[in-house]
């Protein structure tokens, strides 16, 4: 109990350290914004009567949180089922699914740009322009998906073959990837639709859509992986095929919601005019650095697993379990990051820059408390969490200590990710790319050094996540303190 108390005390110390930075600088920022940059926009400003309340922040955040949790249950379900098939399948899915997620998140970067631009137009009350942004984003993302699928079939095996030592893991990974890659059409279509809902601050439909995806995936995973009710036993390939059906179900749901629940005329939706290169170019100019940022970020995670693979198949299998739980636990943080992004972007669009730092502080409070709560199951039930995924005692004993490490990393991320997400929300996506790239270089160096010197200590290797979160928070704070973001217009 004393150890737990010390850990909690450290977490709160870290939070209040950053909180004091915001407090000390906030007054100076507000004065600076008013006296220098803020008056630049004075003719157009209508002062905001109040900050977004905690209730407003929660109303925006919780559907995103539920949606992300449900959506990431797809990976949890796949990992849990494959963990009971075999170590090879579990290890291979870590490589193949991470490689797929890299490709997906490049497209997701375009969706992030779409969300920021829609939120800005929504804040400006230029509702009729939102439909053009939405539809041209769909056009782009489908062309992007087709190109990525072709390139994947041409080059994925060569890329993975160059990096992996095990021929068995390579062959199994390709069996999974060659089916899973087709989900891009539907999953990235869902991304653009979610960007629309988040941008107009109508997030309540996102959670149900994610549960439809997760539920469909669970059903088809059970049928295809284990060959139930007359279906063939497909193992790893069954998990990939289940993902295709799940994302298709989610896509159909979001189309139905927009048609039935949204005022199509207000937002000028589904007019399906000719593609506008001007709109695509504007969205791309905002998105390109976020797309590159996602590519760099997930490529580093992919390289993390490549390095782990060189220490042994069991380490890779255990790390896949740790990753699965970590991604689920960090979903609330990502939701708060998306919430602060849309709230800040809307505030800037409404000429209310003076509330940006106070929005960050409020969202950070929610994020930190949520992350501390999610750490409690790890403290009391780490081995039990591992046993959900596998009944292999060796894998359980190898990985449960690393869960403590990622639990701490999750708490650090609750501060780091909210602050960092604000940078992209201001439109300074190139700066965000630079900051994360610098952080990831240090991250990969630490992963390599830890893996080579402590190959049998997964908890030490996973400490690289803590290094990443601390550096990202520090660099983000330093940039926002410069006030250079105030001059950005999109």
N, C-alpha and C positions, 0 to 999 in steps of 0.2 A: 504493500500500500504506500509506503514511503517513497518507493521508486516511481510509482505512478504519479504521486503528488509532485515530485520534482520535475517529471516530464511535463505535466500540465502547467506548472509554474514557468518553465522555460518557454512553452508555447505562448502563454500570455505575455511574457516579457518581450518576445519577438514582435507580437502584434502591437503592443503599446509603444515599442520603439518606433515602428513605422507610423503609428498614430500620432506620436509627438512630432515627427517630421512634418506630417500633414498639418498639424495644428500650428506649429511655429511658422511654416511657410505660407499657410493658407491666407492669413491676413495680408501678408506682403503681396501675394499673388493677386488677390482681389483688388488691392489698391493699385498694383502695377497694371492690371488689365484695364481698370477704369481710367487711369491717368495716361496710359500710352496706347495699347492696342485697342482697347474696348471702345474708345471714342471714334476710332476709324469706322465703326459700324453704327455710330450714334443715330444717324437719321432714320435707320430702319428698325431700331430697337423698341420692343415693347416689353417692359419689365415684367418678369414672372412674379406672380403673387406669392408663390411658395415653391419650395423644393418638391421633387417627387417624394411622396411620403414612403415610410417603410411598407405600408400596405400596397402602394403602387409598385414598389420594387418587388415585393413578394408576388403580386398578381402577374407580373411579367416573368418572374423567374421560375415559379413552381411548375408551370406547364412545360417549360423547356427542360427542367430537371427531370420530371417524370418521363418526358419524351426521350431524353438522352439515356436515362436508365433503362427504359424499355428497349430502345434501339440497340444498346450495347449488350442487352441480354442475349442477342443473337450470338455474339462471340462467346459469352459465358456458357450458353447452351451447347454450342459446338464443342467447346473445350471439355465440358463435363461429360458429354456423350463419348467423344473420342478418347477421353482418358480411360474409359472402360472398354475400349477396343484394343488399344495397344500403345506402347511407348513410341513406336515409329510414327504412327498416325498423329499422336499428340505433338511430337517434335516437329513433324513435317508441316502440320497446320500452323505452327508458330511462324515458320519461314514464309509459307505461301500466303497466309492471311495478312501478314505484315507487308509483304510485297504488294498485295492487292490494295491495301489501305493507303499505301504511298500514292498509287495511281488515283485512287478515289479522292484523296485529300488535295491533290493538285486541282481537281475539278471543284472541290469544296471551297478552295480559295476564291474561285470566281463567284461562287454563291455568297461568300462573305462580302465581296465587293458589291454584289447585287443588293444584299441586305442593308449595307451602309448607305447606298445611294437611294434605295426606296425609303429608308428611315429619314434621310435628309429631305427628300421631296415631301414626305408626310409631315415633317415638322414645318416645312414652308407652306403647307396646305396646297401644294401643286399636285392634287390627287390624279388629275387626268394624265399626267406624265408617267405614272407608276405602271400602267399597263404596257407601255412601250418597253420599259426597262425589263419587266417580267417576261414578256414574250420573246424579246431578242436574247435574253439570257437562256431561255429554253432552246432556241435555235442553236446558239453557240455550244451549249453543253452537250447536245446530241451529236453534233459534228465532232466535237472533242472526244466523245465516248467512242465513236466509230473509229477514229484515227488511233486511239489508244489500244483498242481491241486488236486491230491489225498489227500494230507494232509489238504488242505482247506476244502474239503467235509467232512473229518473226524472230524476236530477240530475247524473250524471257529465259528460255532454257540456257542460252549462251551466257547470259548475265549471272544466273544462279549457279550454273556449272563452274564458272570462274571463281566464285566465292566460297562454295561449299566443299567440304572434304568427303562427305559421305554420298556415294552414288545412290544408295537406297533412299535417303532423305530427298535427294534431287528428283528422282523419279516420282516419288509420292507427292512432292510439292507441285510438280507439273500436272499431275492428274487432278489435283484440287484446283489449281489456278486456271486451267483451260476451260473449266466450267464456270467458276466463280466470276470470271472476268466479264461475263455477259450481264451481270447485275448492274454494271455501270449505267446503262441506259435508264433503268428505273430508279436506282439509288440517287443519281445526280439530278434526275427530274424531281425527285422528292426534295432534294436540297434546295432547288430554286423555289419550290412552293413553300417550304418552311421559311425561306428568306423573306418571302412576301408577307407571311403571317407575322414574323418577328418585326419586320420593318414597319408595319402598320400597328404594332403593339396589340395584335389579336392572337395570342399564343395558345388559347384554350383548346384548339383543335389538334395541336401538335402531339399531345400526350397520347390520345386515343389512336392516332395514326401509328405511333411507335409501338403501342401495344398490339395492334393488328399485325405489324411486321414481326414482332417477337413471337406472338402466338402462332402465326402461320409457320414460322421457322421451327418452333418446337414440334409442331405436329408432323411436318415433313421430315425433320431430322429423325424423329422416332421411327417413321415409316421407312425411310430410305437407308439410314445407317444400319439399322438392325434387321431390315427386311420383314416388317410386320404386315399382317393382313393381306398377304399375297404379293406384296411388293418385293422386288429383288433386293438382296442384301448388298448394298453398294459401299458401305464403310465411308472412307474419306470422300469419295466422289459424291456420295449421298448427301453429305454435309454441304458440299458446294451447291448441289442442285436445289437443296432446300432453301438456300439463301436467294436463289434466283426467283423462286415462287414467292418468297416472303416480300422481297422488294417490289415485285409486280403487284402484290396485294396492297401494299402501302401506297404505291403510285395511283392505283385506281381509287383508293379512298380519298386522297388529297384532291384529285380532279373532281370527284363527286361533291366534296365539301365546298370547293370554290364555286362550282356551278349552282349549288343549292343555297348556300349561306351568305355569299358575298354579293354586294351590289356591283354587278359587272359594269354597269354604265358609269358609276362614280369613278371607278379606277380605270375605265377604258380597257377592260380585260377581254381576252379571247376574241379580239377583232381579227387577228392573224393577218396583219398587213405584211407587206414585203419587208424582209430583214433590213434594218437600218444600220449601216456601217458606222454612222456617227454615234448611235447609242451603244453599239458593241464596243467601239473604240473608247468611248467615255468610261464604260464599265470596266473594260480591260485595263485602262490606265490606272484605275483605282485598285483593280484586282491582281494585276500581274505580280506585284511584290508579295501579296498574300499567298498567291499560288506558288511562287518560288519559296516563300517562307515555309509553307506546308510541305513542299518537296524536300527542302533541306531538313526540316524537323523530323519527318517520318523516315527519311533516309538514314538519319542518325540512329533511330530506333531499330531500323532494319539491320544496320551495321552492328548494333548492340547484340542482336541475336546471332549474327554471323560470327562475332567474336566468341559468344557463348558456345556456339556449335563446335568451335575448335577445342573447347575444354571437355567435350563429351556429350553423347546423346542424352544421358540422364539429366545433366545440367540444363540442357535445352528444354527437355520435357517439363522439368520442375519450374523453369523460368516462364514457360508458357502459362502455367497455372497462376503464377504470381502476377504476370501481366494481365491475365483475365480479371483477377480480382481488383487490381490496381485501376484498370480502366473503368470498372464499375464504380469504385469508390470515388474516383475523381470526376465523375459525371456532374455532380452538383457544382463543382468548381467551374467546369466548362459552361454550365448553364448561367451561373452568375457572371462569367466573362461575357457571354452573349448578351445578357441583360444590361450590363453596364455599357456595352457597345451601342446598343440601340437607344438607351436612355441618353447617353452623351451625344450621340449623333443627332437625335431629335432636339436636344437642348441647343446644340450649335446651330442647327437649321432654323430654330426659332429665335436666333440671336440672343441666347441666354448662356453665353460662355462662362459667366461669373459663377454658375452653379456646378461646373464640371467637377471640381475637386471635392465638393461636398457630396456629390453623387457617388464618387469613388469611395469615400469614407463609409457611407451608409451601406453600400453593396459589400464592402470588405467585412463589415461586422457580420452580416448574414453568412458570408462565405466561410469565415473563420469558425463561427459557432457550428455550422453544419459539418465541417471537416473534423472538428474535435469529437463531435457525436459519432461520426463514422469510424473513428479510431477505436472506440470502446469495444466493438466486437473482436477486433484484432487482439487487444490486450487480454481478453478473457477467453478467446476461443480460436486461437491461431491454427492449431492442429486440426480442429474441427472444420475450419474453412478449407484447409487443404484436402481433407477427406471427402468433401463434397465432389471434388474433381477426380479423385483416384483412390483406390484401396491399396495402392502400393506404398507400404510403410517406408521404404527407402526414399521415395520421392517426397513423402510427407516430412520426414526428418531432415531432408536436404533443404526444403523450402520454407518451413514455417518461420524461421528466424528472419528471413528476408521480408516477410509480411510486416514485421514491426518497422523495418526500415522504410517500406513504401507507405506505411501509415503516417510516419513523420513527414515524408516527402509530400504527401497529400495535404497535410496541414500547412506546410510552407507554400505549397502551390495556391492555397486559398487566398493568400496575400499577393503572391507574385503574379498570378494569372489575371486577377482583376485589374491590377495596375497596368500590366502589359497590354491587355485588351483595349484599354483606353487609348493607347497610341494609335492603333489601327482605326478606332472609331473617329479620331480627329482627321483621318484621311492621310496620315503620315505613314503609309504602309511601307515605304522604302526604308524609313528609319527602323520600323519594326523588324523588317527582314535583316537589317544590319545587326541590330541588338541580339536577335535570336541566333544568328549565324556565329557571332562572336562567342555567345554562351555555349553553343553546341560544340565548338572546337574544344573548349575546355572539358565539356562533358565526355566526348569521345576519347580524349587523352586519358581521362580518369578511368573510363571503362577498360581501356586496353591495359593500363598499368595495374589496375586491381585484378583483372582476369589473368594476366600473365604471372603475377606474383602470388595470387591467392585463388588458384583454379578450383579448389574444393570448398570455397567459402562464398556461397551465393550472397549471403547477407552483406559481405564487404563489397562485392561487385555492384550490388544494387544501391550502395551508398552514393554512387554517381548521380542518382536522381536528386538527392539532397543538394549536391553541388550545383546542379543545373538550376534548381528552383531559387536558391540563394542568389546566384549570379544574375538571373533574370530579373529578380525583384530589385536588386541594387542598381542595375543599369537602367531599368525603367524609371525608377525614382529620380535618378540623376538627370535623365533626359527631360522628364516632365517639369523638373525644377528650372530648366532653362527658359521656359515659356515660348520657345520657338514654334510650338504647335499652334499657337493662337493665330498665326498669319495664314495658315493653310485654308484654301478655298477649294471646294469640289463642286 
